[in-house]
Amino acid sequence: MAKNAAKGKGRKGEVNKRSQVLSPRNKRWTKVDNKTGRFIDQMKRKGKTFKGVRMK
């Protein structure tokens, strides 16, 4: 899993074993577990992506 670096330096690396896909029905990004294929989370704001998560 990605770790946050010291204060002010931002994220260190990407979030492993997860990706995100854009849902065509509601135009929101959904986080997907790569191992199981299950949906984990969905962004509240339309069009905004998760930070540090790979896009499919």
Secondary structure by P-SEA (a helix, b strand, c coil): cccccccccccccccccbbbbbcccccbbbbbcccccccccccccccccccccccc
